[in-house]
Amino acid sequence: QVQLVESGGGLVQAGGSLRLSCATSGSIFSINVMGWYRQAPGKQRESVATISSGGSTDYANSVKGRFTISTDNAKNTVYLQMNSLKPEDTAVYYCRLTQRSRQYWGQGTQVTVSS
């Protein structure tokens, strides 16, 4: 099985920074893409940032220039560095792994940005 565990969420003042981590484990053989998604109350889950096995990245327009996705292969971990946080970034953030067209999700970590 594949397991994803997010950490690093919390409460932060607007303009502050957080770094989310996603530790991966289990039957991981061929990763196509890793990504971060978020879901605010009453809204659909949306893509925030993705990184392919080749290192290509994509970001939602709302976070470009503020968020950075990266990986540490030695630690089997994916990160999301979030800078210049805004109240609209408040959401539960989820890590997703795509392998052979199968999608696996972490449990989510809450990020709350206050004014």
C-alpha positions as MATLAB code, in Angstrom:
seq = 'QVQLVESGGGLVQAGGSLRLSCATSGSIFSINVMGWYRQAPGKQRESVATISSGGSTDYANSVKGRFTISTDNAKNTVYLQMNSLKPEDTAVYYCRLTQRSRQYWGQGTQVTVSS';
ca = [
       0.000    0.000    0.000;
       0.928    3.662   -0.399;
       0.890    6.009    2.563;
       1.184    9.784    2.623;
       1.483   11.801    5.818;
       1.331   15.592    5.785;
       2.693   17.836    8.494;
       3.648   21.452    9.058;
       0.267   23.135    9.063;
      -0.809   25.603   11.688;
      -1.861   29.153   12.436;
       0.125   31.995   10.931;
      -0.268   35.746   10.555;
      -0.864   37.181    7.098;
       2.464   37.740    5.395;
       4.080   34.880    7.244;
       5.446   31.573    6.015;
       4.912   27.863    6.526;
       6.548   24.769    5.111;
       4.396   21.696    4.610;
       5.930   18.242    4.398;
       4.567   15.049    2.880;
       6.323   11.847    3.852;
       5.709    8.949    1.494;
       6.045    5.227    2.091;
       4.751    1.874    0.904;
       4.508    0.266   -2.506;
       5.833    3.104   -4.596;
       7.316    1.895   -7.861;
       6.664    4.508  -10.504;
       5.582    8.026   -9.570;
       4.135   10.148  -12.346;
       3.430   13.268  -10.329;
       3.282   14.595   -6.786;
       1.094   17.474   -5.824;
      -0.466   19.632   -3.175;
      -4.173   20.380   -3.136;
      -6.299   22.424   -0.788;
      -9.930   22.598    0.182;
     -11.658   25.419    2.007;
     -15.050   24.967    3.699;
     -17.858   24.900    1.159;
     -15.501   24.759   -1.805;
     -14.165   22.047   -4.065;
     -10.661   20.746   -3.683;
      -8.262   22.583   -5.965;
      -4.760   21.989   -7.210;
      -2.115   24.218   -5.665;
       1.179   22.889   -6.994;
       2.448   19.786   -8.759;
       5.846   18.368   -9.630;
       6.475   15.624  -12.162;
       8.989   12.811  -11.979;
      11.145   14.864  -14.331;
      11.069   17.877  -12.044;
       8.636   20.050  -13.980;
       6.393   22.164  -11.773;
       2.999   23.788  -12.164;
       1.299   26.238   -9.845;
      -2.126   27.708   -9.473;
      -2.146   31.331  -10.563;
      -3.211   32.365   -7.080;
       0.023   31.070   -5.534;
       2.605   31.745   -8.236;
       5.554   33.648   -6.867;
       4.625   32.758   -3.291;
       4.633   28.946   -3.078;
       7.346   26.491   -4.082;
       7.025   22.723   -4.385;
      10.138   20.583   -4.048;
      11.242   17.036   -3.280;
      13.927   15.338   -1.251;
      14.263   11.919   -2.829;
      16.650   10.643   -0.169;
      13.975   11.288    2.447;
      11.028   10.315    0.226;
       9.459   13.632    1.093;
       7.678   16.385   -0.813;
       7.564   19.943    0.487;
       5.457   23.003   -0.078;
       7.116   26.239    0.972;
       4.455   28.899    1.437;
       5.495   32.540    1.726;
       3.549   35.792    1.886;
       0.517   33.920    3.129;
      -2.911   35.486    2.779;
      -6.183   34.778    4.607;
      -7.538   33.310    1.355;
      -4.900   30.576    1.637;
      -6.749   29.176    4.646;
      -7.708   25.584    3.876;
      -6.925   21.966    4.548;
      -3.912   21.046    2.448;
      -3.586   17.539    1.028;
      -0.657   15.727   -0.521;
      -1.357   13.549   -3.559;
       0.718   10.898   -5.282;
      -0.108    9.618   -8.745;
       1.291    6.230   -9.733;
       0.206    4.380  -12.861;
      -2.860    6.614  -13.057;
      -3.818    5.704   -9.494;
      -4.183    8.545   -7.025;
      -3.315    8.373   -3.341;
      -4.087   11.038   -0.767;
      -2.783   12.021    2.612;
      -4.972   12.878    5.571;
      -4.561   16.628    5.201;
      -3.126   19.355    7.387;
      -4.916   22.553    8.389;
      -3.458   25.917    7.417;
      -5.071   28.995    8.920;
      -3.936   32.503    8.011;
      -5.169   35.336   10.190;
      -5.342   39.039    9.417;
];
